[in-house]
Amino acid sequence: MAGHIRPEPALSAATSRTSSASLFTPILIGGSIILLINFSLRASFGIFQIPIASEFDWPRSEFSMAIAIQNLAWGFGQPLFGALAERWGDRVSIILGVILYAAGLIFSAMSVTPGAIQFWEIAVGFGIAGTGFGVILAIVGRAASDENRSLALGIATAAGSAGQVVGPPLAEFLLGQMGWQGVFMVFAGIACTMLLFLPLLGPSRPAATRAELEESLGTVLKRAFRDPSYLMIFAGFFSCGYQLAFVTAHFPAMVTQMCSPIEAGGLLASMGISTTSQLGAWAIALIGVANIAGSILAGWLGNRYSRKYLLAGIYTLRTIAAAAFILSPITPASVLIFSAVMGSLWLATVPLTSGLVAYIYGLRYMGTLYGFVFLSHQLGSFLGVWLGGKMFDLYGDYTIVWWVGVGVGAFSALIHLPVRERPMGLQPA
């Protein structure tokens, strides 16, 4: 049995006195809105696979590489922006992230070669990192009380999922009104609205003094990377990135081309979903809807039961769901069932993984330590997106890539089991 775990170490006396009634603080609300905007844009990139490839007559692998590079830049940027926030303050990281996000989208819209759009997706990836989980979850985690921390992280993660509900259908709608270049320009403007919510995050201040960071950050990183548990968490997050990025980037196109037709007089048609292209966009949205509940539930469970066993269970269920889907005929019904099941497990790993890092290694360096773990996630993302495009160009379908995802999911389920789930004593006194 997973069992109850000890309360998380407190960052300060003030934090520990925070009552359960203060769960929905301005910091949690502001951080959640920023994540919602960030992920509404990021989750929509798979919708552009076919329009961009069709306009320029590119093979599928070219834009897939652009999204893969975006994910890789996001991964490498995450620990950098986490350290930047801890040294210079959260606002510096978020403002720089917004600038890079918007600039990357604008210049991507002006690109006419694969190399150009791939280059500018580096800026988009760094922009996602500066306004994404590593920075925002560290802010939320430090501000939350011990009793509320895991649930607060789950709520913030669910807000990112809510963005996934909005982004793909919005992109699909806008593509019906204008070219993909115009949609990228609109998205750049939407990215800038994240700046409006900075005041809710409170004063910008580093998580520790500069002297403390210079004195001990290197020591903290060395101790973490020498700890087998940290390395197992690092390795286990790889499959999460592989599965999520592959589905986000390729599932809409996969549904468009491989799903059986939608019945003209059926329920989906009566809801205005008459093509498999529309179904692909709404499948990503359905994943986001299901994940709102899944992330919050995972955060709630993370305060009560062993996070490593919860993570092993989530990866096991993902593996079963993915195997069952690819072994069955791809129909509108199977697409919706898979989306709902996968969605409930989608980002449920994030509050548990970030909470596990905070619990074992403390809160002061949570942004940087989780950032490095997230790098593994994004290495998986890069492989999932790139391999999906490459295998489609070679074989005309995604079956091989899908089975690789099943395998790495099983690996992650197993590697979390030996993790030592107790505080290591790296948090400040």
Rosetta blueprint (number, residue, H / E / L):
1 M L
2 A L
3 G L
4 H L
5 I L
6 R L
7 P L
8 E L
9 P L
10 A L
11 L L
12 S L
13 A H
14 A H
15 T H
16 S H
17 R L
18 T L
19 S L
20 S H
21 A H
22 S H
23 L L
24 F L
25 T L
26 P H
27 I H
28 L H
29 I H
30 G H
31 G H
32 S H
33 I H
34 I H
35 L H
36 L H
37 I H
38 N H
39 F H
40 S H
41 L H
42 R H
43 A L
44 S L
45 F H
46 G H
47 I H
48 F H
49 Q H
50 I H
51 P H
52 I H
53 A H
54 S H
55 E H
56 F H
57 D L
58 W L
59 P L
60 R H
61 S H
62 E H
63 F H
64 S H
65 M H
66 A H
67 I H
68 A H
69 I H
70 Q H
71 N H
72 L H
73 A H
74 W H
75 G H
76 F H
77 G H
78 Q H
79 P H
80 L H
81 F H
82 G H
83 A H
84 L H
85 A H
86 E H
87 R H
88 W H
89 G L
90 D H
91 R H
92 V H
93 S H
94 I H
95 I H
96 L H
97 G H
98 V H
99 I H
100 L H
101 Y H
102 A H
103 A H
104 G H
105 L H
106 I H
107 F H
108 S H
109 A H
110 M L
111 S L
112 V L
113 T L
114 P H
115 G H
116 A H
117 I H
118 Q H
119 F H
120 W H
121 E H
122 I H
123 A H
124 V H
125 G H
126 F H
127 G H
128 I H
129 A H
130 G H
131 T L
132 G L
133 F H
134 G H
135 V H
136 I H
137 L H
138 A H
139 I H
140 V H
141 G H
142 R H
143 A H
144 A L
145 S L
146 D L
147 E L
148 N L
149 R H
150 S H
151 L H
152 A H
153 L H
154 G H
155 I H
156 A H
157 T H
158 A H
159 A H
160 G H
161 S H
162 A H
163 G H
164 Q H
165 V H
166 V H
167 G H
168 P H
169 P H
170 L H
171 A H
172 E H
173 F H
174 L H
175 L H
176 G L
177 Q L
178 M L
179 G L
180 W H
181 Q H
182 G H
183 V H
184 F H
185 M H
186 V H
187 F H
188 A H
189 G H
190 I H
191 A H
192 C H
193 T H
194 M H
195 L H
196 L H
197 F H
198 L H
199 P H
200 L H
201 L H
202 G L
203 P L
204 S L
205 R L
206 P L
207 A L
208 A L
209 T L
210 R H
211 A H
212 E H
213 L H
214 E H
215 E H
216 S H
217 L H
218 G H
219 T H
220 V H
221 L H
222 K H
223 R H
224 A H
225 F H
226 R L
227 D L
228 P H
229 S H
230 Y H
231 L H
232 M H
233 I H
234 F H
235 A H
236 G H
237 F H
238 F H
239 S H
240 C H
241 G H
242 Y H
243 Q H
244 L H
245 A H
246 F H
247 V H
248 T H
249 A H
250 H H
251 F H
252 P H
253 A H
254 M H
255 V H
256 T H
257 Q H
258 M H
259 C L
260 S L
261 P L
262 I L
263 E L
264 A L
265 G L
266 G L
267 L H
268 L H
269 A H
270 S H
271 M L
272 G L
273 I L
274 S L
275 T L
276 T H
277 S H
278 Q H
279 L H
280 G H
281 A H
282 W H
283 A H
284 I H
285 A H
286 L H
287 I H
288 G H
289 V H
290 A H
291 N H
292 I H
293 A H
294 G H
295 S H
296 I H
297 L H
298 A H
299 G H
300 W H
301 L H
302 G H
303 N L
304 R L
305 Y L
306 S L
307 R H
308 K H
309 Y H
310 L H
311 L H
312 A H
313 G H
314 I H
315 Y H
316 T H
317 L H
318 R H
319 T H
320 I H
321 A H
322 A H
323 A H
324 A H
325 F H
326 I H
327 L H
328 S L
329 P L
330 I L
331 T L
332 P H
333 A H
334 S H
335 V H
336 L H
337 I H
338 F H
339 S H
340 A H
341 V H
342 M H
343 G H
344 S H
345 L H
346 W L
347 L L
348 A L
349 T H
350 V H
351 P H
352 L H
353 T H
354 S H
355 G H
356 L H
357 V H
358 A H
359 Y H
360 I H
361 Y H
362 G L
363 L L
364 R L
365 Y L
366 M H
367 G H
368 T H
369 L H
370 Y H
371 G H
372 F H
373 V H
374 F H
375 L H
376 S H
377 H H
378 Q H
379 L H
380 G H
381 S H
382 F H
383 L H
384 G H
385 V H
386 W H
387 L H
388 G H
389 G H
390 K H
391 M H
392 F H
393 D H
394 L H
395 Y H
396 G L
397 D L
398 Y L
399 T H
400 I H
401 V H
402 W H
403 W H
404 V H
405 G H
406 V H
407 G H
408 V H
409 G H
410 A H
411 F H
412 S H
413 A H
414 L H
415 I H
416 H L
417 L L
418 P L
419 V L
420 R L
421 E L
422 R L
423 P L
424 M L
425 G L
426 L L
427 Q L
428 P L
429 A L
